[in-house]
Amino acid sequence: MLAVGPTGYGFVSKKPEYLAHRLAWHAYRGVIPNCLAVLHRCDNPPCCNPAHLFLGTLADNNADMKAKGRQFCKLTPDKARAIRLDTRSQVVTAKEHGVSQQLVSRVKLGEVWNHL
């Protein structure tokens, strides 16, 4: 079953779930090396058109976002500290700060903003 997840990316619901654009790359272009991601030229997360996809590193993805004016940070150090101390559900905290629940989880686990 193909669906669109909360991050906007298409996925195929199997166990485990697979991102649709990665499956499209694999089906049309072959194996994805472990160190690479499948990126979108079209900036349309649910897109699975192999002509719109290319391989790149995390640094390539960040450079692509910056070049297209899509790189921005919604969190400030003060917001990150507030998230870390917030005892409400991660979904509620995420909505309040305008970020994803996944980012709230990563802040609380110290995976990001751990220098504060």
Beta strands, then each sheet from edge to edge (+ up, - down):
strand 1: 2-4
strand 2: 10-12
strand 3: 18-19
strand 4: 37-40
strand 5: 53-56
sheet 1: 1+ 2- 3+
sheet 2: 4+ 5-
end
